[in-house]
Amino acid sequence: MNNLMTKEVWFITGSQDLYGPETLKQVAIDSQKIAASLSKSKSISQKVIFKPVLTSPSSITRICTEANSSEKCIGLIAWMHTFSPAKMWIEGLSLLNKPLLHFHTQLNRDIPWDTIDMNFMNLNQSAHGDREFGFIGTRMRLNRKVVVGHYLDTETIERIAVWIRAAAAFNDAQGMKVARFGDNMREVAVTEGNKVSAQLKMGYSVYGYGIGDLVKEVNKVSESGIKKLLTDYASDYSITKSVAASETLKEAARIELGMESFLKKGDFKAFTTTFEDLHGMRQLPGLAVQRLMAKGYGFGAEGDWKTAATVRSMKVMAEGLKGGTSFMEDYTYHLDPKNMSVLGAHMLEICPSIAMGKPSVQVHQLSIGGKEDPARLVFKTAPANAINVSVIDLGNRFRMIVNEVEVIKCPDMPKLPVASVLWKPMPDLKTGAAAWILAGGAHHTGFSTAIKAEYLEDFAGMTGIEYVHIGREFNLSDFRKELRWNELYYHLSGGIA
């Protein structure tokens, strides 16, 4: 996966012909300067491209249409340098299907008190030009992000950078294919969902395959390919001689190569497995899933396609940033009042991108699935700030739930040979867990130490799904009210299905 600097964000500037050619020439110069400054920033993950100043309804409609059809353009940053009558924008914004960020800024940081005159005021009108543009966005009920601040301000740039990464993930989700090997874990509710609704809202499509389709590809793997991959294992991880020479590890390598081949041939970006559907396989894919996630694939266990797609989108947002992103599950609690925390893990499938130190390859019994003892990477995660993310289907809408967490040092667990994370939910375990349950959050999540809640808030806004946040500053009573208000809003805004 390499999405950095391969896409474009178009910087568009609003004005009008009323000001004359000299003013418009300066507007263009100033806009190019801001666009170039953003594009050169180390925080910005994609190219920011200046587009000619927009002064008429036809030019606005044309740029929006061009953005829609451009494979490189993932979103528009709009700035009103002067006053730009907003009725000019209605047709173009009505057609726009790419994410929109409204940047409320100006070229000069400070007012030039000694020299300011009416010419300066005539040119630098963002303070009220952006309000005109903001009104039409609100009047049209547009999903967009508003960022306010000087274009050289670090915090301002970081907020734009977050949105650009979210826009890259939104772009990646359009047409994303998710492969499901087997079905959902039987009788489980939260991993179910309406796949047609998901495609309409989030853009990705879900394909189901019998496990025999995967086994067929696994059986094609060459011995030379396995030998080479075993060499990679020995180089990348700590491994004992007995495990390195075991038939179990060779089979794990065969599964990895077969699974990756299947995903590449089908152009899939995410996938699921389930321990209840392993016909023809000798072991549950563990090591294979972990390593494929590290390469950028999204994953969900027990057929959880919503989480698989979410993990993929989070990985796109996090690409190149410090930290990692993984499939995760809340497993068990430590309820000591002095240190309440959650042990996160899964049977096998946690991504090594969140590992502290060098993971070890181990083979142990798995008391579920009825197959041979599988290979897996074992590690812990270093203390850090992180998020847990769940997307659920409530019937009339999808809801994204984001909980900020603090990863803390995990004690040794010599009898639990799985990858694991210990964290404290914000604002505390009692409140955070209660809020998560009230919101309907799943036991499967996307977990990341690389990105924060704002990335997901921007992404949810682009897809038009509900977003709720459980963070450090949090009130459970207000959250209950928010959930009730949201229920009413989505019931009324969705109309009759």
N, C-alpha and C positions, 0 to 999 in steps of 0.2 A: 504494500500500500504506500503510495507516494502522491499525496494530494497537494503538497506544498508548492505554491507559485505556479500551478498549472491552470488556474482559473483566473477570472477577472471580476472585479467589482467596478461598476461604472459610476463615476462621480459626475452628477448632473447639477447644473446651476440654473436657478430661475431668475429671470429679469423681465423686462418689457422694452419695446421699441421707443417708448416715450422719452427715454433719457438721452437718446442720440448716440451716434457712432463712437464718439470719444469715450463716453462713460462705459458703453458696452465693451469697448476694447479693453478698458481697465478691469472690468468685471471678469473678462476671460483670462487676463494675465493673473489676477488674484486667485481665481479658481484653479488654474494650472499649478500655481505655487502650492496651494493646499493639497491638491491631489498628489502631486509629486512628493511632498513631505510625508504624507501618509504611506505612500507606496514604498518609500525608502526606510520606513521604520522597521526595526528588527522585530517588533511585536506583531506586525501585520503579516499574515500567512499567505496572502494572495496579492496579485497585482491590482493597484488602484489606477484606473484609466480615466483621464479627463475626457469629457465629451463636450462638444460645442454648446455655448450658452443658449438656453431655451427662452424664446421671447414670444411664441405664438402657440395657439392650440395645435396647429398642424405639426410643428416641430416636436412638441411634447408627445403627441400621439405616435409620431414616427419613432422616437427614441424608445418608447415603451414597447412598441411592436418589435423593434429590432432586438431589444433585450430579451423578449419572450422567445424569439427564435434562435438566439445565439447559444451555442453549446458551451462557450467559454464563460459567458456572463452568469454569475450566480446571485447577483443582487445589485440594487441601486442605492447610492448614498446621495440624498437630495439636500441642497443648500440654497436658500434664497438670499443672494448677496444684496439685492435691492428688493423693492416691492414687486411681487409677481402676482397679478390678479388671479385668484384661485379658480375662477370659472374656466380659465384656460386649461386647467389640469384635469378636469372631470373625465373627459373621454379617455385620455391616456391612462390615468390611474384606474379607470374602470376595466381596462383591458389587461393591465399589468398582472402577471402571475409569478413574478420573481419577488423575493424578499425586499423590503424597503426599510432603509434607515433614514430618519430625518435628523440631519446634523445642524444644530442651532449654534452657530459660531460666527466669527468675523475675523478678517485678516489682522487688524490691529488688536493687540491685547488691551492697550490702555487708550483712554481718551487723550488726545493731544491738546491739553487745556489751553496752551498759549496760542495755538494756531488754528484751532477748530473753527470752521466757517460753514456756510450753507452748501458749498460744493462738497465738502467732506460729508456733511449730513446727507446730502442727496445720493452719494455713492454708497455709504455704509449704513444700510437700512435693515440689516438682518434682524435687529431687535423687534421690528414690527412686520417686516416681510415674512419672517418665519411664522409669525402668528397667523397671518392670512393662510399660509400653506397648512399650518396645523389645524385650522378650522375645517378645511375641506377634507382632511384626512379623518377627522372625527365625524364630520357630517356624513361621510361615505362609509363609516364603520370599518376603516382599514386596519388590518393588523400591521403594525410597524413599531420600530423602536425609535425613541427620541433620545439623543445624546446632546447634552449642553456643555459647552466649555470651549476654551481656546484650542485651536488645532495643534498647538505645540505642547499642551498640558499633558503630562504623563498619564494621569488618571483618565482623561478624555480619550486618549489614544488606546488605552487598555480596554475601555468599554467598546470602542469600535472594533478592536481586534477580536473580542469575544463574539460580537455579532457576526463578523466575517467567518469565523470558524463554525458558528452555528449554521450560517448560510451554506458553507461548504458541505456540512453534514446533510442539510436539507436537499441540496443538489444531488448528493450521493444516494439519498434515499429514493429519489425519483427513478423508478425502474429497478430498484434493488430486488434481487431474487434471493429468497430464503428457502433452503432445502430442508425438508423434514424427513429424517430417516426413521420411519415408524410414526405412530400417532402419539397423542397425548398420553400421559400416565392415566390409567383408568380411574374413573370416579373423581378426578381432581377438577375443581371448578375454575380456579383463577387463571389457569394456563389456557383455557378455552377463549374463544373470541370470534368476532365476525371478520373474516379475512377480506371480504369485499369492502366493508366499511374501512378497514385498515388501509387498503389500497387507495380508496377515495381520499382519505385524510392524509396519510403519511407517504403514500406514493409507492410503497414496496408491495411485492406479490409473493405469495407463499405456495410452494410446490411440494406435494407429498410423494414419497417414494417408499416402496417396500424395501425391507432391509436386504433382500436378495439383490436389488440393484446395486447396492453398495458392495456387497460380498463379491459380486461379479468383478467389480473393478479392483477390489483388494486382491483377488486371486490372480490378477494379471501382473502383479508387481514382480519385477525381476530380482534375482538373488544379488546381482551387482548393485542394484539400487539400495537394497537393504544393507549391504555391506558398507556402502558409502555413508548412509544415514547413521549407522552404528558408530562410525568414526566421528561424526558430528556430535553425537550424544556424549562420547568420551571427552571431546574437546570442550563442550559447553557446560557440562554438569559434573558434579562429584558422583562417582559411581564405583562400586566394588567390583572386583574381578568376577565374582560369582554371578552378579547381576548382568555384567557386561557380556558374559558368555552364555547367558540363559536363553532358552528357546522362547521364554516369555517376552524378553526384550526384542528378540527378532520378530515375533508376532506383532508387538506394538509398533515396530517400524513398518512392517507390512501394512498395517491398518492406516498408519499416518500417510504413507505414500499413496495408497488406494483412495483414501478419503480426499486428499488434496487433489489428486488427479480428477476425481469425480466433480469436485467443486469448481476446478478450473475449466473443465470441459463445458460445464453448464453455466459458466459465468456467474456463479453464486458469490454473495458477499457475507452470508450468514447461514447458519445451519443449526439443527437440533438433533438430539438422539434421545433414546429412552431405554432404561435397563429392562423394561418389560417386553422389548422387541429386539432380540439379539439372535434370531434364528440364522444359523450358518456362520456366526462369529464365535471365536474362541474366547474372547475377553471383551469386556465393556471398554470402549475407547476412552482412555484417560490421558495418557501422555500425548496422544495424537491431538486431542481436543485442546490441551493446554498449549501445545506448540503452534497450532493453527490460529488460536486466538492471538498469540504473540506476533503472528504475521499480519494481523489486522482483521481476521474474520470475527464476526459476531457469533455468539453461541448462547443457546438456552437448553437446559436439561429438561428431560421428561416431555419433550415436544413443545416447549415454551417458545413459540415463534415470536411473540411480542418482545420478550426479553432479548432474544437473539438479535433482532433488528435494532433494539435500543442500544445494546452493547456495541454493535457495529457503528452506529451513529456517534456514540460517545468516543469511540476510537478515532474516528475521522476528526472530531473536534479537538482531540488531545494530541494529534500527531505532531511530533517534534518537541512537545513540552516535557518538562521534568515530571516524573511520576509514571504511573501505569493505570490501565483500565482492564476490568475483568468481569466476567459473570460471577455472581456471588449469591450466598444464601445465609440468612440468619439461622443459626443452628441451635445454640443453647445460651443461657444467661448465667452470669456471675452476679448474684443478688446481695453481696456484701454491701451494706449501706454506705460504707466508706469508699467503695470502688465499683459501683454498679456498671456492668459492661456486657457486651454481646460478643460471643465467639462466632465469627463468620467462617464458613468453610463449605465444602460439598464433598461428595463421595470421592471425587477425583479432580473435577474440572475447574481449576482456578488458574488464571493466566499468570505466567512467570514475569510478566511486565511489572507486577507489583511486588516482586520478591526482594527481600533484603539479603544481600550476599548471593552466593552461588547455590542454586537449588541442587538437590541430590535426587538421582533416579533410584527409586526403590520399588520392590515388588512385595505386595502383602495381600493377605486374604481380603476379599470384599464379600461381606455377608448379605449380599442382595444381588439379584440377577441370575444366580445359578450358573456362573461360568468360571473359567480359570482365573486364578489370581492375577489381577492386572498390574501393569507398570504405571507409575505416576511420578510427578515431580513433587517433592516435599520441601516446604520453605515457610518462613514467616514474613510478615510485612513490617517495615520500619514505621515508627511513629510519624504521623503526618495528619494534616487536615484532609478530609475526604468527603465524598457524597455517596449516598445510596439512592438509586432511581428505579421506580417501578411504573410501568404503564399497564393500566387495567381497562377492561371493556365493561362499562356500566349499562350497556344496552342501548341507550340513546346517545352515548358519547364515549370517548376515551378520556381517561384522566391520567395525568402524569403527576406522581408524588415524588418529591425530592426531600431527603433528610440529610442535613449536614451532620457529619460525625467526626470524632477525633480518634484516630488510631493511636493506641497506646501499646507499650511493651507487653508482649505475651509471654507468660511463664513457659518453661519447658513442659512438653506433653509427650513423654517417651513412648506411650502406648497408643498415641493417635497419629499415625503416619500419613497425614494429608497436609496439603497447603492450607494455611489458616491466617486469619486476621482477628485481632481483638480491638474493639472500638467502643467508645462511649457515644450514644446518640445524643444529639442536641435537642432541647436544652439540657435534658437529663433522661435517663432510661425510662423512668415511670411516665413522664410527660410525652417523650418522643414516641415510645411504643404505643401509648394510648392513642395519640394523634394518628399514627400510621394505621392502626387497626380501624379507627373511626373512618378514615379515608378509604379503607378497603385495600390498602397496599398489599402486594403479593409477598410470598416468602422468597421468591427469586428476585434479584435486582441486578442492575448494572452498577458497578462499584468503581470509583476512580479517585486516585490521589493527584491526578493531573489537572482536572478541571473543577470548576465550582458551579454553584447553583445557577448563576446568571446565564451560563451557556445553555442550560436546559430550558430556562425560562424563555430565552430568545427562540430556541428551536420549537418549543411548544407554540409560541405565538405564530411562527411561520406555518405550522401545520394546522393551526386553528383548533388545537385540543385544549382541554382544561388543564391548568397548572396549579398545584398547591405546594407550598413550601413550609417545611418544618425546620426552623433554624435556631440560632442562639438566642435571638430576641423573639420570644414566642409566648403566646397566651392561649391556652387550650379552650377557654370559654369563647374567645373571639374566633378561634378556628372552627368550632362547632357551628357558629353563626355563618362563617364563610361557606362551609359545606352546604348549609341549608339555602343560602342565597344563590349559590352556584346551581343548585338543583332547580330552583325556580327559573334562573336565567336561561339555562340550557333547555329547559322544557318549553319556554316561550320562544327563544330565538331559533330553535330547531324546527318549529312548525310541526305539521302532521307528517309523520314518516310513512 
